[in-house]
Amino acid sequence: MFYMTFLHRFRKSTTFSSRHTPTWLLFCRTFSSSFPVVSLPSEGAPSFPAAMPKNTKVTQREHSNEPVTESVADLLSLEHPMDYKSSQMSMGLSPGSTAPGRSLLPEQDAEDGRPAWNNKLEYILAQVGFSVGLGNVWRFPYLCQKNGGGAYLVPYFILLLLIGIPLFFLELAVGQRIRRGSIGVWNYVYPQLGGIGVSSLMVCGFVGLYYNVIIGWSIFYFFQSFQNPLPWAECPIRKNGTQAIVEPECEKSSATTYFWYRQTLNITSTIDETGGLNWKMTLSLLVAWILVCLAVIKGIQSSGKVMYFSSLFPYVVLFCFLVRGLMLKGSVDGIAHMFTPKLEKMLEPQVWREAATQVFFALGLGFGGVIAFSSYNKRDNNCHFDAALVSIINFVTSILATLVVFAVLGFKANVMNEKCVVENAEKILGFLNTGVLSRELIPPHINFSHLTAEDYSEMYGVIKTVKEDSFGQLGLDPCVLEDELNKAVQGTGLAFIAFTEAMTHFPASPFWSVMFFFMLINLGLGSMIGTMTGITTPILDAFKIRKEILCVVCCIIAFLLGLLFVQRSGNYFVTMFDDYSAGLPLTVVVILENISVAWIYGTKRFMQDLEDMLGFRPYTFYYYMWRYVSPAILVVLIAATVIEMSVSPAGYNAWVEEEGSERFHNYPPWALAMAYSLIVVAMLPLPIVFIARHFNLVSDGSNKLSVSYRKGMMKDISNLEEQDEQRFILGKNPSEAPSPMPAHRAYLGPGGTQEMTNTNYGTSTKTGYQNIGSPESEL
């Protein structure tokens, strides 16, 4: 009894790392198993302190007349860890009280002190805010229009099921189970591929730099919208002595195009001309980074509150725009044009490639934000439901945004078509008055004072037929509504040119402009919060830094680097970063995530971990997707991306002031080198970390694991050693001993009838905290 009490106190007063735990615990178990303690009947048994675990065999003697055998191993396996922060000895506080001036928030996880979401709604809104971004508003509608209208939804939805939801579920699960950011997660799963997390962080940095510039542009337009009429509604008038003439650059393009390129960006003609800083955009970028810093400075406790507004407000605006748009003339034409399926487009490989790319980026896969957000969840959270819910919300939001965009663009197309009819009707009247055209060519029922698009089309057809030889000299336009609807625009061209032009024709246009750009700010802010969380969470996991200081430092550095994008030539660099910094690197990151879990860690193992964590076995559909389908699709996507980059010329659309239009330019050698260096820098951590850890040049990162994970590994080791103890006492051979994990059911293969065996999960990584060749352990 003495040695048992001594070892119990020795354990209570000594701290061991996870690496040393197996040694002393094995000693205690072996020593105690050699000298089992036989207790006296309960009447004569001495009472233990109140701190003794209630479920030990020692306390069971008080309610039993039978002798109970207990070893030190029994005591240690059931002993509750001591919480020194809540101890009465800490600061002389009574149990349950808190230090003066210290709030109960942030809520701490019971296992490792990690902050946790206040409620499930905050977490869902954070994931929705991160995944639903500007791309849903200005990229998805463009892809629908370009790739067959309603027919494009079929390959998009199929690929959402095949790669979108399974890979989103995978990232949610590993983040929630390992409770670390992207670097810590992949250091645990397979340390030699720990560069996945670093590459993910690098891509987040690149994207965050230029993405916040777009928020800055939206902030500038937001404040400019508080004017009536809107400043981009009319072309400016230039005074030339006593004459007032329309600005030539604006007259050659349009009022909204001129305001974007000249008044907002004050853009140069080529990327070689920097033009100096644009002070208006510099100030807007500063405001954008201040907003982001305030949103994430307290971690999820501040960003979670922001998400209530930034995630929900865009839906209010979209529904308002949809209702208002449907009341406008021509909105139905736009929606009908949008969803009229062109089924032949589904046979083109390019459509499937762009659908896969959009699914990939719409959910934010590979950025690290998904993993970071889920790492603050409780371990038993149903992340499978979360993955399906967020993916469906994202898809529905894209369709809603498409309805809004094409309802408004349908109205704009009707306005522009009517304008075209009026202008060309005036030309025809001039030709009639000068005798160039005979009045006999005009059908008798046509009234020029109330000329409709159908009447003009009929008149245009007659004139074209009769004056076939000299028709081209007349300079008449066909004014077909379909041609206006087919003018595909995306990105900044949609948000800052096409949509703004449509809003100038709205009644109370300043109000709708304020609402639209405020929505863009919130959409961008939600995505930036996820991007910043993907950067700060891995750093906070690895280093003991105050999150407030880290956040402020990151935002200051990002603002200084972002000055590259607020030069007069900055828009060209935004295009470069958007084309090269994220596409290929993120696809490589995600396929390595998939391979490391499904093929190195083991799909069987991962499915068993999910069953232990969720309380139910995920569908066998995910087994096939993770192991075979998703990796195959990602390989094809990488090959298609590389081919596209090698075939398509590397360049940008430059604004030509003299012509009032864009012209494609190839990148100069230095810019081309810069573009490809973005890809190389983002992917460089992958081979560097692999080589460094393969040759044991750097630590494997085991000391960065969460406390909860160390406890989980201690539990696994404890189970194995307990079986060794039983074999020693009972004299059983290893083959006769019971399974080391009796509470876990082996995952059955997709058929569900035959147990799947996979004895080779990968090569041992020579780490103390995980050996892939070891028996099944919790992920």
LUMRODO-216724 format. One record per residue (C-alpha): x, y, z. Coordinates in pm, whole numbers, padded with zeros to 5 digits. Example, Ala and Ser with C-alpha at 12.3 -4.5 7.8 and 13.67 -1.06 7.14 Angstrom:
((01230, -00450, 00780)),
((01367, -00106, 00714)),
This chain:
((00000, 00000, 00000)),
((00285, 00237, 00071)),
((00445, 00211, -00269)),
((00109, 00258, -00435)),
((00041, 00580, -00244)),
((00396, 00700, -00306)),
((00371, 00651, -00680)),
((00033, 00815, -00684)),
((00175, 01128, -00517)),
((00484, 01108, -00735)),
((00261, 01117, -01042)),
((00063, 01412, -00906)),
((00367, 01625, -00837)),
((00565, 01557, -01154)),
((00510, 01679, -01510)),
((00614, 01461, -01801)),
((00612, 01528, -02173)),
((00421, 01301, -02406)),
((00748, 01145, -02516)),
((00840, 01033, -02163)),
((00496, 00914, -02065)),
((00525, 00559, -02196)),
((00848, 00495, -01999)),
((00733, 00589, -01650)),
((00383, 00458, -01705)),
((00517, 00122, -01819)),
((00737, 00112, -01510)),
((00442, 00183, -01282)),
((00221, -00071, -01451)),
((00486, -00343, -01455)),
((00586, -00280, -01093)),
((00229, -00276, -00972)),
((00129, -00580, -01174)),
((00410, -00777, -01011)),
((00276, -00694, -00663)),
((-00099, -00674, -00676)),
((-00262, -00521, -00373)),
((-00533, -00717, -00199)),
((-00752, -00486, 00003)),
((-00924, -00560, 00329)),
((-01300, -00577, 00354)),
((-01470, -00242, 00327)),
((-01543, -00219, 00701)),
((-01175, -00194, 00783)),
((-01054, -00009, 00480)),
((-00902, 00332, 00539)),
((-01069, 00620, 00357)),
((-00882, 00803, 00081)),
((-00891, 01178, 00029)),
((-01188, 01328, -00151)),
((-00971, 01393, -00454)),
((-00947, 01020, -00522)),
((-01127, 00933, -00847)),
((-01476, 00804, -00778)),
((-01460, 00511, -01018)),
((-01143, 00349, -00889)),
((-01146, 00005, -00738)),
((-01037, 00155, -00408)),
((-01358, 00356, -00374)),
((-01559, 00059, -00488)),
((-01462, -00121, -00165)),
((-01686, 00110, 00034)),
((-01989, -00043, -00134)),
((-01872, -00401, -00164)),
((-01792, -00682, 00078)),
((-01571, -00859, -00173)),
((-01193, -00813, -00190)),
((-01087, -00584, -00474)),
((-00750, -00606, -00643)),
((-00611, -00277, -00764)),
((-00279, -00178, -00913)),
((-00110, 00155, -00960)),
((-00206, 00133, -01326)),
((-00572, 00139, -01223)),
((-00521, 00458, -01025)),
((-00323, 00634, -01295)),
((-00557, 00540, -01579)),
((-00859, 00683, -01396)),
((-00696, 00983, -01237)),
((-00843, 01314, -01343)),
((-00594, 01577, -01466)),
((-00546, 01864, -01230)),
((-00662, 02204, -01353)),
((-00420, 02443, -01189)),
((-00602, 02749, -01326)),
((-00922, 02657, -01147)),
((-00753, 02528, -00834)),
((-00835, 02697, -00503)),
((-00462, 02742, -00455)),
((-00440, 02961, -00763)),
((-00444, 03325, -00659)),
((-00633, 03233, -00345)),
((-00968, 03225, -00524)),
((-01263, 03019, -00429)),
((-01384, 02750, -00666)),
((-01576, 02886, -00961)),
((-01463, 03245, -00914)),
((-01260, 03445, -01160)),
((-00986, 03696, -01126)),
((-01092, 04057, -01087)),
((-01146, 04225, -01424)),
((-01113, 03899, -01615)),
((-01405, 03793, -01832)),
((-01521, 03435, -01869)),
((-01469, 03482, -02245)),
((-01315, 03346, -02452)),
((-01472, 03013, -02377)),
((-01195, 02761, -02331)),
((-01198, 02402, -02438)),
((-01189, 02169, -02142)),
((-00899, 01971, -02282)),
((-00637, 02215, -02404)),
((-00753, 02568, -02325)),
((-00818, 02642, -02693)),
((-01078, 02913, -02759)),
((-01411, 02781, -02884)),
((-01705, 02920, -03074)),
((-01975, 03064, -02851)),
((-02242, 02875, -03042)),
((-02294, 02671, -03354)),
((-02454, 02959, -03544)),
((-02138, 03171, -03519)),
((-01932, 02887, -03663)),
((-02171, 02820, -03953)),
((-02186, 03190, -04037)),
((-01806, 03207, -04031)),
((-01775, 02917, -04275)),
((-02049, 03061, -04496)),
((-01890, 03407, -04486)),
((-01555, 03261, -04586)),
((-01683, 03043, -04870)),
((-01941, 03288, -05007)),
((-01741, 03575, -05151)),
((-01706, 03805, -05446)),
((-01662, 03509, -05681)),
((-02023, 03403, -05622)),
((-02142, 03742, -05747)),
((-01913, 03817, -06038)),
((-01752, 03487, -06141)),
((-02029, 03224, -06124)),
((-02283, 03422, -06336)),
((-02017, 03481, -06601)),
((-01933, 03109, -06617)),
((-02301, 03024, -06649)),
((-02342, 03265, -06938)),
((-02022, 03149, -07109)),
((-02069, 02774, -07067)),
((-02424, 02701, -07174)),
((-02652, 02882, -06932)),
((-02862, 02637, -06734)),
((-02665, 02346, -06879)),
((-02358, 02463, -06684)),
((-02537, 02386, -06357)),
((-02528, 02013, -06435)),
((-02147, 01966, -06444)),
((-02111, 02213, -06157)),
((-02346, 02017, -05931)),
((-02192, 01682, -06027)),
((-01842, 01806, -05943)),
((-01970, 01963, -05622)),
((-02075, 01613, -05514)),
((-01757, 01443, -05636)),
((-01487, 01679, -05511)),
((-01650, 01975, -05338)),
((-01837, 01824, -05044)),
((-01595, 01529, -04983)),
((-01285, 01749, -04969)),
((-01464, 02016, -04766)),
((-01571, 01745, -04521)),
((-01213, 01618, -04508)),
((-01073, 01960, -04414)),
((-01344, 02016, -04153)),
((-01280, 01675, -03997)),
((-00901, 01698, -03966)),
((-00919, 02052, -03830)),
((-01182, 01959, -03573)),
((-01007, 01642, -03461)),
((-00649, 01766, -03441)),
((-00752, 02115, -03321)),
((-00471, 02298, -03491)),
((-00425, 02526, -03791)),
((-00310, 02407, -04131)),
((00058, 02366, -04035)),
((-00011, 02168, -03716)),
((-00268, 01945, -03885)),
((-00044, 01826, -04165)),
((00257, 01798, -03934)),
((00055, 01544, -03742)),
((-00094, 01350, -04032)),
((00241, 01309, -04209)),
((00533, 01532, -04098)),
((00725, 01495, -04423)),
((00430, 01665, -04597)),
((00416, 01938, -04335)),
((00497, 02183, -04611)),
((00130, 02160, -04713)),
((00039, 02392, -04427)),
((00321, 02634, -04507)),
((00222, 02651, -04875)),
((-00137, 02706, -04773)),
((-00027, 02996, -04552)),
((00179, 03144, -04837)),
((-00117, 03134, -05076)),
((-00338, 03295, -04811)),
((-00084, 03576, -04788)),
((-00072, 03631, -05165)),
((-00451, 03626, -05201)),
((-00507, 03849, -04899)),
((-00275, 04114, -05043)),
((-00478, 04176, -05359)),
((-00821, 04069, -05230)),
((-00825, 04354, -04980)),
((-00745, 04594, -05263)),
((-01079, 04494, -05418)),
((-01247, 04574, -05086)),
((-01068, 04911, -05100)),
((-01216, 04976, -05446)),
((-01562, 04890, -05310)),
((-01510, 05130, -05019)),
((-01422, 05410, -05263)),
((-01736, 05346, -05471)),
((-01943, 05317, -05153)),
((-01855, 05671, -05044)),
((-01888, 05805, -05399)),
((-02245, 05670, -05407)),
((-02367, 05936, -05163)),
((-02423, 06177, -05452)),
((-02719, 06250, -05673)),
((-02673, 06205, -05960)),
((-02409, 05938, -05931)),
((-02066, 06060, -06046)),
((-02046, 05790, -06315)),
((-02390, 05862, -06460)),
((-02271, 06119, -06716)),
((-01948, 06190, -06900)),
((-01761, 06492, -06764)),
((-01759, 06814, -06962)),
((-01427, 06973, -07048)),
((-01409, 07348, -07105)),
((-01195, 07450, -07401)),
((-01196, 07826, -07395)),
((-01554, 07931, -07460)),
((-01656, 07584, -07576)),
((-01767, 07295, -07357)),
((-01693, 06953, -07499)),
((-01742, 06600, -07369)),
((-01427, 06433, -07243)),
((-01297, 06247, -07554)),
((-01186, 05937, -07361)),
((-01530, 05908, -07203)),
((-01711, 05970, -07531)),
((-01519, 05684, -07695)),
((-01608, 05440, -07416)),
((-01887, 05509, -07164)),
((-01942, 05710, -06848)),
((-01903, 05412, -06613)),
((-01598, 05279, -06799)),
((-01432, 05621, -06791)),
((-01503, 05664, -06420)),
((-01350, 05322, -06344)),
((-01030, 05352, -06546)),
((-00964, 05725, -06521)),
((-01134, 05863, -06209)),
((-01084, 05557, -05987)),
((-00767, 05383, -06103)),
((-00614, 05664, -06309)),
((-00454, 05373, -06488)),
((-00139, 05378, -06701)),
((-00119, 05237, -07053)),
((00121, 04952, -06970)),
((00248, 04758, -06672)),
((00595, 04905, -06728)),
((00470, 05252, -06632)),
((00416, 05255, -06256)),
((00276, 05608, -06251)),
((00332, 05653, -05878)),
((00081, 05592, -05598)),
((-00285, 05668, -05642)),
((-00357, 05848, -05315)),
((-00734, 05783, -05329)),
((-00682, 05408, -05361)),
((-00404, 05415, -05099)),
((-00640, 05571, -04847)),
((-00914, 05321, -04938)),
((-00671, 05031, -04890)),
((-00574, 05166, -04548)),
((-00941, 05178, -04443)),
((-00988, 04822, -04571)),
((-00697, 04688, -04363)),
((-00820, 04875, -04054)),
((-01160, 04705, -04093)),
((-00998, 04362, -04131)),
((-00770, 04421, -03832)),
((-01060, 04523, -03608)),
((-01258, 04218, -03721)),
((-00989, 03961, -03637)),
((-00790, 04128, -03359)),
((-00957, 03918, -03086)),
((-00960, 03597, -03287)),
((-01289, 03413, -03321)),
((-01438, 03611, -03034)),
((-01434, 03929, -03244)),
((-01468, 03778, -03592)),
((-01760, 03562, -03475)),
((-01957, 03873, -03382)),
((-01872, 04044, -03710)),
((-01997, 03741, -03903)),
((-02351, 03790, -03775)),
((-02370, 04100, -03994)),
((-02116, 04043, -04271)),
((-02256, 03697, -04354)),
((-02628, 03779, -04333)),
((-02644, 04132, -04475)),
((-02545, 04028, -04832)),
((-02849, 03799, -04845)),
((-03077, 04087, -04748)),
((-02930, 04298, -05028)),
((-02950, 04015, -05283)),
((-03316, 03953, -05206)),
((-03390, 04327, -05226)),
((-03212, 04348, -05561)),
((-03397, 04040, -05687)),
((-03738, 04184, -05598)),
((-03648, 04524, -05745)),
((-03492, 04366, -06052)),
((-03798, 04157, -06130)),
((-04005, 04475, -06135)),
((-03785, 04626, -06406)),
((-03857, 04602, -06776)),
((-03652, 04334, -06946)),
((-03547, 04147, -06629)),
((-03733, 03835, -06739)),
((-03547, 03845, -07071)),
((-03216, 03837, -06884)),
((-03317, 03547, -06659)),
((-03461, 03351, -06953)),
((-03141, 03405, -07148)),
((-02938, 03295, -06849)),
((-03114, 02966, -06787)),
((-03184, 02863, -07144)),
((-02970, 02548, -07161)),
((-02727, 02492, -07443)),
((-02683, 02119, -07397)),
((-02411, 02084, -07659)),
((-02180, 02283, -07429)),
((-02178, 01996, -07177)),
((-01968, 01790, -07417)),
((-01681, 02040, -07413)),
((-01394, 01956, -07172)),
((-01334, 02325, -07107)),
((-01677, 02354, -06942)),
((-01600, 02074, -06697)),
((-01256, 02217, -06619)),
((-01396, 02560, -06537)),
((-01676, 02403, -06332)),
((-01422, 02203, -06129)),
((-01210, 02514, -06074)),
((-01511, 02714, -05959)),
((-01623, 02440, -05717)),
((-01269, 02423, -05585)),
((-01235, 02793, -05510)),
((-01597, 02860, -05413)),
((-01559, 02647, -05098)),
((-01219, 02790, -05006)),
((-01041, 02455, -05020)),
((-00670, 02458, -04946)),
((-00657, 02810, -04803)),
((-00640, 02691, -04443)),
((-00934, 02903, -04332)),
((-01169, 02604, -04329)),
((-00928, 02403, -04112)),
((-00862, 02701, -03883)),
((-01231, 02769, -03822)),
((-01311, 02401, -03756)),
((-01018, 02369, -03514)),
((-01215, 02579, -03264)),
((-01503, 02329, -03261)),
((-01577, 02066, -03003)),
((-01451, 01724, -03099)),
((-01798, 01571, -03117)),
((-01940, 01839, -03347)),
((-02120, 01693, -03650)),
((-01884, 01827, -03916)),
((-02044, 01602, -04178)),
((-02368, 01798, -04148)),
((-02169, 02124, -04155)),
((-01993, 02026, -04479)),
((-02319, 01946, -04657)),
((-02496, 02254, -04520)),
((-02226, 02508, -04609)),
((-02177, 02356, -04957)),
((-02549, 02373, -05033)),
((-02575, 02730, -04901)),
((-02282, 02825, -05124)),
((-02445, 02668, -05429)),
((-02784, 02829, -05362)),
((-02615, 03166, -05306)),
((-02443, 03139, -05643)),
((-02777, 03073, -05815)),
((-02940, 03360, -05625)),
((-02660, 03597, -05726)),
((-02693, 03478, -06087)),
((-03065, 03557, -06085)),
((-02996, 03905, -05948)),
((-02714, 03979, -06191)),
((-02905, 03871, -06501)),
((-03229, 04036, -06393)),
((-03038, 04364, -06370)),
((-02835, 04298, -06686)),
((-03158, 04208, -06870)),
((-03294, 04548, -06773)),
((-02969, 04713, -06883)),
((-02978, 04525, -07216)),
((-03331, 04654, -07283)),
((-03228, 05011, -07200)),
((-02923, 04988, -07427)),
((-03128, 04825, -07703)),
((-03389, 05101, -07689)),
((-03110, 05358, -07701)),
((-02967, 05182, -08006)),
((-03310, 05187, -08177)),
((-03354, 05560, -08113)),
((-03006, 05649, -08242)),
((-03040, 05442, -08559)),
((-03395, 05566, -08622)),
((-03256, 05920, -08625)),
((-02999, 05809, -08883)),
((-03274, 05664, -09103)),
((-03479, 05984, -09076)),
((-03172, 06180, -09184)),
((-03126, 05951, -09486)),
((-03494, 05994, -09576)),
((-03473, 06372, -09555)),
((-03159, 06385, -09772)),
((-03295, 06141, -10027)),
((-03038, 05870, -09962)),
((-03324, 05633, -09878)),
((-03666, 05622, -10040)),
((-03975, 05652, -09819)),
((-04116, 05351, -10000)),
((-03870, 05135, -09805)),
((-04045, 05218, -09479)),
((-04347, 04994, -09402)),
((-04664, 05208, -09375)),
((-04756, 05097, -09020)),
((-04426, 05220, -08872)),
((-04450, 05536, -08662)),
((-04112, 05696, -08586)),
((-04250, 05875, -08280)),
((-04339, 05539, -08119)),
((-04083, 05306, -08274)),
((-04050, 04966, -08109)),
((-03759, 04722, -08133)),
((-03973, 04492, -08350)),
((-04062, 04776, -08587)),
((-03698, 04877, -08620)),
((-03593, 04517, -08683)),
((-03847, 04490, -08966)),
((-03737, 04822, -09119)),
((-03370, 04726, -09082)),
((-03433, 04398, -09268)),
((-03606, 04571, -09560)),
((-03333, 04833, -09600)),
((-03059, 04569, -09580)),
((-03228, 04361, -09852)),
((-03291, 04647, -10094)),
((-02966, 04837, -10037)),
((-02749, 04528, -10022)),
((-02461, 04681, -10220)),
((-02435, 05010, -10030)),
((-02579, 04899, -09697)),
((-02242, 04898, -09519)),
((-02197, 05269, -09593)),
((-02514, 05359, -09404)),
((-02362, 05257, -09069)),
((-02683, 05111, -08926)),
((-02672, 04871, -08630)),
((-02905, 04569, -08602)),
((-03003, 04650, -08238)),
((-03073, 04290, -08139)),
((-03148, 04230, -07770)),
((-02974, 03892, -07780)),
((-02648, 04058, -07878)),
((-02662, 04282, -07571)),
((-02734, 03983, -07346)),
((-02443, 03790, -07495)),
((-02189, 04052, -07392)),
((-02017, 03850, -07122)),
((-01851, 04042, -06840)),
((-01693, 03918, -06519)),
((-01490, 04036, -06225)),
((-01432, 04406, -06191)),
((-01589, 04463, -06533)),
((-01920, 04331, -06400)),
((-01917, 04496, -06058)),
((-01764, 04834, -06135)),
((-01877, 04890, -06496)),
((-02177, 04685, -06613)),
((-02369, 04672, -06285)),
((-02298, 05034, -06196)),
((-02421, 05141, -06539)),
((-02742, 04948, -06488)),
((-02799, 05111, -06148)),
((-02779, 05460, -06300)),
((-03113, 05382, -06469)),
((-03276, 05274, -06140)),
((-03516, 05510, -05965)),
((-03335, 05631, -05649)),
((-03009, 05504, -05797)),
((-02782, 05638, -05516)),
((-02964, 05423, -05259)),
((-02920, 05106, -05465)),
((-02557, 05190, -05533)),
((-02488, 05234, -05161)),
((-02655, 04898, -05089)),
((-02468, 04717, -05366)),
((-02120, 04831, -05271)),
((-02189, 04785, -04901)),
((-02280, 04426, -04989)),
((-01951, 04383, -05177)),
((-01761, 04517, -04874)),
((-01928, 04262, -04647)),
((-01877, 03975, -04890)),
((-01509, 04061, -04916)),
((-01474, 04113, -04542)),
((-01614, 03767, -04467)),
((-01363, 03607, -04703)),
((-01077, 03818, -04564)),
((-01159, 03711, -04208)),
((-01124, 03348, -04314)),
((-00804, 03425, -04504)),
((-00649, 03606, -04207)),
((-00755, 03326, -03972)),
((-00581, 03081, -04206)),
((-00264, 03288, -04159)),
((-00276, 03370, -03786)),
((-00401, 03039, -03646)),
((-00100, 02826, -03756)),
((00139, 03096, -03630)),
((-00038, 03119, -03292)),
((-00029, 02739, -03265)),
((00345, 02731, -03327)),
((00459, 03036, -03132)),
((00357, 03196, -02805)),
((00249, 03534, -02940)),
((-00038, 03757, -02833)),
((-00299, 03739, -03106)),
((-00359, 04116, -03090)),
((00007, 04194, -03160)),
((00030, 03932, -03435)),
((-00286, 04062, -03602)),
((-00171, 04425, -03601)),
((00176, 04334, -03729)),
((00033, 04119, -04010)),
((-00206, 04393, -04121)),
((00067, 04660, -04120)),
((00301, 04442, -04326)),
((00019, 04350, -04565)),
((-00074, 04716, -04613)),
((00285, 04809, -04696)),
((00316, 04521, -04943)),
((-00025, 04609, -05086)),
((00104, 04947, -05201)),
((00214, 04758, -05513)),
((-00154, 04733, -05611)),
((-00249, 05098, -05553)),
((-00001, 05238, -05800)),
((-00156, 05369, -06118)),
((-00052, 05038, -06278)),
((-00174, 04839, -05977)),
((-00473, 04685, -06154)),
((-00236, 04493, -06382)),
((-00065, 04340, -06078)),
((-00403, 04247, -05930)),
((-00473, 04055, -06251)),
((-00132, 03887, -06233)),
((-00175, 03772, -05872)),
((-00529, 03654, -05941)),
((-00414, 03444, -06238)),
((-00095, 03293, -06095)),
((-00068, 03309, -05715)),
((-00349, 03073, -05618)),
((-00471, 02849, -05902)),
((-00205, 02584, -05950)),
((-00050, 02598, -05598)),
((-00385, 02548, -05425)),
((-00476, 02256, -05650)),
((-00146, 02088, -05563)),
((-00201, 02161, -05193)),
((-00546, 02001, -05192)),
((-00442, 01688, -05380)),
((-00156, 01639, -05132)),
((-00406, 01684, -04847)),
((-00622, 01416, -05003)),
((-00331, 01177, -05061)),
((-00182, 01225, -04714)),
((-00513, 01135, -04548)),
((-00647, 00871, -04787)),
((-00327, 00691, -04888)),
((-00061, 00767, -04627)),
((-00262, 00791, -04309)),
((-00512, 00542, -04449)),
((-00876, 00578, -04551)),
((-00977, 00290, -04327)),
((-00806, 00454, -04034)),
((-00958, 00792, -04110)),
((-01308, 00650, -04141)),
((-01266, 00478, -03804)),
((-01151, 00806, -03650)),
((-01456, 00980, -03791)),
((-01681, 00713, -03644)),
((-01518, 00756, -03304)),
((-01548, 01134, -03328)),
((-01898, 01168, -03476)),
((-02064, 00866, -03320)),
((-02170, 00723, -03656)),
((-01998, 00582, -03960)),
((-01982, 00817, -04261)),
((-02129, 00693, -04585)),
((-01911, 00459, -04790)),
((-01954, 00716, -05067)),
((-01677, 00917, -04897)),
((-01448, 00615, -04890)),
((-01457, 00593, -05269)),
((-01436, 00968, -05318)),
((-01133, 01023, -05093)),
((-00945, 00718, -05208)),
((-01007, 00716, -05581)),
((-01240, 00969, -05742)),
((-01130, 01300, -05590)),
((-00755, 01239, -05640)),
((-00817, 01135, -06001)),
((-01024, 01447, -06075)),
((-00761, 01670, -05910)),
((-00483, 01512, -06118)),
((-00682, 01582, -06436)),
((-00749, 01938, -06315)),
((-00376, 01998, -06250)),
((-00286, 01862, -06595)),
((-00553, 02079, -06761)),
((-00432, 02387, -06570)),
((-00071, 02330, -06676)),
((-00176, 02278, -07039)),
((-00391, 02591, -07030)),
((-00103, 02796, -06890)),
((00138, 02665, -07152)),
((-00098, 02719, -07446)),
((-00254, 03053, -07353)),
((-00032, 03360, -07388)),
((00064, 03520, -07059)),
((-00059, 03876, -07062)),
((-00308, 04136, -06946)),
((-00569, 04374, -07085)),
((-00422, 04725, -07089)),
((-00634, 05038, -07113)),
((-00556, 05253, -07417)),
((-00654, 05610, -07341)),
((-00650, 05729, -07702)),
((-00890, 05455, -07813)),
((-01105, 05441, -07502)),
((-01083, 05061, -07497)),
((-00877, 04767, -07374)),
((-00604, 04593, -07571)),
((-00427, 04268, -07485)),
((-00055, 04298, -07410)),
((00196, 04022, -07341)),
((00385, 04043, -07014)),
((00738, 04184, -07044)),
((01014, 03941, -06937)),
((01045, 04082, -06583)),
((00668, 04063, -06528)),
((00654, 03709, -06666)),
((00933, 03607, -06429)),
((00742, 03766, -06142)),
((00424, 03578, -06236)),
((00593, 03239, -06243)),
((00786, 03316, -05924)),
((00452, 03345, -05743)),
((00381, 02981, -05830)),
((00732, 02870, -05733)),
((00737, 03057, -05401)),
((00394, 02924, -05304)),
((00493, 02562, -05377)),
((00854, 02578, -05256)),
((00777, 02479, -04893)),
((00653, 02139, -05011)),
((00990, 01998, -05130)),
((01193, 02192, -04871)),
((01002, 02052, -04571)),
((00996, 01703, -04723)),
((01373, 01694, -04774)),
((01451, 01856, -04439)),
((01241, 01607, -04243)),
((01340, 01310, -04452)),
((01703, 01370, -04355)),
((01612, 01478, -03999)),
((01741, 01832, -04055)),
((01449, 01992, -03869)),
((01211, 01891, -03594)),
((00907, 01691, -03691)),
((00682, 01937, -03509)),
((00557, 01699, -03244)),
((00605, 01954, -02969)),
((00340, 02170, -03138)),
((00060, 01921, -03086)),
((-00237, 02018, -02875)),
((-00278, 01896, -02520)),
((-00591, 01710, -02621)),
((-00395, 01517, -02879)),
((-00125, 01422, -02635)),
((-00392, 01293, -02402)),
((-00544, 01096, -02686)),
((-00209, 00936, -02765)),
((-00146, 00861, -02397)),
((-00482, 00687, -02392)),
((-00389, 00472, -02691)),
((-00053, 00382, -02541)),
((-00223, 00313, -02210)),
((-00463, 00069, -02380)),
((-00175, -00117, -02543)),
((00029, -00136, -02223)),
((-00273, -00255, -02029)),
((-00301, -00546, -02266)),
((00070, -00622, -02218)),
((00008, -00622, -01842)),
((-00282, -00865, -01877)),
((-00076, -01094, -02097)),
((00200, -01096, -01835)),
((-00038, -01171, -01549)),
((-00252, -01426, -01728)),
((00035, -01580, -01921)),
((-00136, -01537, -02257)),
((00037, -01520, -02589)),
((-00010, -01205, -02784)),
((-00239, -01383, -03025)),
((-00463, -01491, -02737)),
((-00489, -01147, -02582)),
((-00796, -00938, -02646)),
((-00794, -00653, -02894)),
((-00619, -00339, -02772)),
((-00920, -00128, -02877)),
((-01227, -00330, -02770)),
((-01459, -00032, -02786)),
((-01377, 00044, -03148)),
((-01540, -00137, -03432)),
((-01320, -00212, -03728)),
((-01429, -00022, -04035)),
((-01583, -00252, -04288)),
((-01518, -00202, -04652)),
((-01772, -00048, -04885)),
((-01951, -00379, -04907)),
((-01998, -00385, -04534)),
((-01955, -00763, -04506)),
((-01584, -00818, -04499)),
((-01343, -00637, -04272)),
((-01090, -00435, -04464)),
((-00731, -00481, -04367)),
((-00453, -00244, -04450)),
((-00134, -00333, -04277)),
((00077, -00085, -04469)),
((-00032, 00270, -04395)),
((00291, 00419, -04511)),
((00652, 00449, -04415)),
((00753, 00520, -04060)),
((00836, 00885, -04013)),
((01078, 00830, -03722)),
((00872, 01047, -03489)),
((00794, 00988, -03127)),
((00433, 01096, -03145)),
((00317, 00906, -03447)),
((00440, 00599, -03621)),
((00224, 00518, -03917)),
((00316, 00158, -03890)),
((00178, 00138, -03536)),
((-00164, -00003, -03448)),
((-00469, 00211, -03510)),
((-00468, 00535, -03315)),
((-00702, 00826, -03307)),
((-00639, 01084, -03573)),
